Amino acid sequence: MGELSGLVDKQYKIPVSVLVLIHTADLRVLLLERADRPGYWQSVTGSQDAGETLVATARREVREETGIETDSYMLVDWHKQSEFEIFKHWRHRYAPGVTHNTEHVFSLQLPDIIVPVLAPREHLQFAWLPWREAADKVFSWSNADAIRELPRRLGVATK
């Protein structure tokens, strides 16, 4: 059996993912710094597993990356998606020839700031930031666009 283990096909990521904005009512947004790319800040993200719904993916990724159980809070599917080119340094995670990913946006409002329990292999540190500062700090344009849309989604007037 050991000889056959080298013949097993590599498990590739599905090029469908979720982006989950975790925030408070006063528009503080949780950001995480990537362990594999220090200086790259983002919201919770992750690829869909085979047979998994997008909501299940969002719940799993929030739990895995922050330790937060979403059942106690309102997880909202924005029914918004973006397609983008996968960064070349991450393409090895996908099947040969896969160059684009479709990302689905969700939000999770918490009653107050919660200190997340980070997955050390995934993230180095976290920060709760005002939404404008968070939008400026993330490396992904789709993440920044979603954060900038958050006040409108919540019906909060901004100056």
C-alpha positions as CSV (number, residue, x, y, z in Angstrom):
1,M,0.0,0.0,0.0
2,G,2.9,2.4,0.8
3,E,4.0,2.1,-2.8
4,L,0.6,3.1,-4.1
5,S,0.4,6.2,-1.9
6,G,2.7,8.0,-4.2
7,L,0.3,7.3,-7.1
8,V,-2.7,9.0,-5.5
9,D,-3.7,12.1,-7.4
10,K,-3.0,15.4,-5.7
11,Q,-6.1,17.0,-4.1
12,Y,-6.6,20.4,-5.8
13,K,-8.6,23.3,-4.5
14,I,-11.9,24.1,-6.2
15,P,-11.7,27.6,-7.8
16,V,-14.8,28.7,-5.9
17,S,-14.4,30.5,-2.6
18,V,-16.0,32.7,0.0
19,L,-15.0,36.0,1.5
20,V,-16.6,36.6,4.9
21,L,-16.5,40.2,6.3
22,I,-16.7,39.9,10.1
23,H,-17.7,43.2,11.6
24,T,-19.6,45.1,14.4
25,A,-22.6,47.3,14.0
26,D,-20.3,50.4,14.3
27,L,-18.3,49.2,11.3
28,R,-15.2,47.8,12.9
29,V,-13.9,45.0,10.6
30,L,-11.8,42.0,11.6
31,L,-8.7,41.5,9.4
32,L,-6.2,38.7,9.5
33,E,-2.5,38.7,8.4
34,R,-1.6,35.7,6.3
35,A,1.1,33.4,7.6
36,D,2.3,32.5,4.1
37,R,2.5,36.1,3.0
38,P,3.4,38.4,6.0
39,G,2.0,41.9,5.3
40,Y,-1.0,40.6,3.4
41,W,-4.1,41.4,5.3
42,Q,-7.6,40.0,4.5
43,S,-11.0,39.1,5.8
44,V,-11.8,35.4,6.2
45,T,-11.5,33.6,2.9
46,G,-11.5,30.0,1.8
47,S,-12.2,27.5,-1.0
48,Q,-15.3,25.4,-1.2
49,D,-14.9,21.7,-0.5
50,A,-16.5,19.2,-2.9
51,G,-20.2,18.8,-2.2
52,E,-20.3,21.7,0.3
53,T,-22.8,24.6,0.0
54,L,-21.4,28.1,0.0
55,V,-23.0,28.8,3.4
56,A,-21.4,25.7,4.8
57,T,-18.0,26.9,3.3
58,A,-18.5,30.3,5.0
59,R,-19.3,28.8,8.4
60,R,-16.4,26.3,8.2
61,E,-13.9,29.0,7.2
62,V,-14.9,31.4,9.9
63,R,-14.7,28.6,12.5
64,E,-11.3,27.3,11.2
65,E,-9.7,30.8,10.9
66,T,-11.1,32.5,13.9
67,G,-12.7,30.0,16.3
68,I,-16.0,31.9,16.0
69,E,-19.1,29.8,15.8
70,T,-21.5,31.5,13.3
71,D,-24.6,29.8,14.7
72,S,-24.9,32.5,17.3
73,Y,-24.8,35.4,14.8
74,M,-26.4,36.3,11.5
75,L,-24.4,35.1,8.5
76,V,-25.6,37.0,5.4
77,D,-25.1,35.9,1.9
78,W,-24.7,39.1,-0.2
79,H,-25.5,37.2,-3.4
80,K,-22.5,39.0,-4.9
81,Q,-19.6,37.3,-6.6
82,S,-16.4,38.4,-8.2
83,E,-14.2,36.6,-10.6
84,F,-10.5,37.2,-10.4
85,E,-7.2,35.8,-11.6
86,I,-5.5,33.6,-9.1
87,F,-2.1,35.0,-8.0
88,K,0.7,33.0,-9.7
89,H,2.3,32.1,-6.4
90,W,-1.0,30.3,-5.4
91,R,-1.8,28.6,-8.7
92,H,0.0,25.4,-7.7
93,R,-3.0,24.7,-5.3
94,Y,-5.3,24.4,-8.3
95,A,-5.5,21.9,-11.1
96,P,-3.3,22.6,-14.1
97,G,-4.7,25.3,-16.3
98,V,-7.0,26.8,-13.7
99,T,-6.2,30.6,-13.6
100,H,-9.4,32.2,-12.2
101,N,-11.5,31.9,-9.1
102,T,-15.1,32.9,-8.3
103,E,-15.5,34.5,-4.9
104,H,-18.8,34.8,-3.1
105,V,-19.3,37.5,-0.4
106,F,-20.8,37.0,3.0
107,S,-20.9,39.1,6.2
108,L,-21.1,38.2,9.8
109,Q,-22.1,40.9,12.3
110,L,-21.0,40.4,15.9
111,P,-22.5,42.4,18.8
112,D,-19.0,43.5,19.9
113,I,-15.3,42.8,19.2
114,I,-14.3,39.2,19.9
115,V,-10.7,38.1,20.2
116,P,-10.4,35.4,17.5
117,V,-8.5,32.2,18.0
118,L,-6.2,32.2,15.0
119,A,-5.1,29.1,13.1
120,P,-1.3,29.6,13.4
121,R,-0.5,27.9,10.1
122,E,-2.9,30.4,8.4
123,H,-2.6,33.7,10.2
124,L,0.0,35.6,12.2
125,Q,-2.1,38.2,13.9
126,F,-5.5,40.0,13.7
127,A,-6.7,43.6,13.9
128,W,-10.1,45.2,14.4
129,L,-10.1,48.4,12.3
130,P,-12.6,51.1,11.3
131,W,-14.0,50.1,7.9
132,R,-12.2,52.8,5.8
133,E,-8.8,51.8,7.4
134,A,-9.6,48.1,6.8
135,A,-10.5,48.7,3.1
136,D,-7.1,50.5,2.7
137,K,-5.2,47.7,4.4
138,V,-6.4,44.6,2.6
139,F,-4.3,43.4,-0.4
140,S,-7.3,42.1,-2.5
141,W,-9.4,44.5,-4.6
142,S,-12.5,42.4,-4.1
143,N,-12.0,42.4,-0.3
144,A,-11.5,46.2,-0.4
145,D,-14.7,46.7,-2.5
146,A,-16.8,44.5,-0.2
147,I,-15.6,46.5,2.9
148,R,-16.4,49.8,1.2
149,E,-19.9,48.4,0.4
150,L,-20.5,47.4,4.0
151,P,-21.9,50.8,5.3
152,R,-24.5,50.8,2.5
153,R,-25.4,47.2,3.2
154,L,-26.0,48.0,6.8
155,G,-27.9,51.3,6.0
156,V,-25.3,53.3,7.9
157,A,-24.8,56.9,6.8
158,T,-21.1,57.8,6.4
159,K,-19.5,61.2,6.2
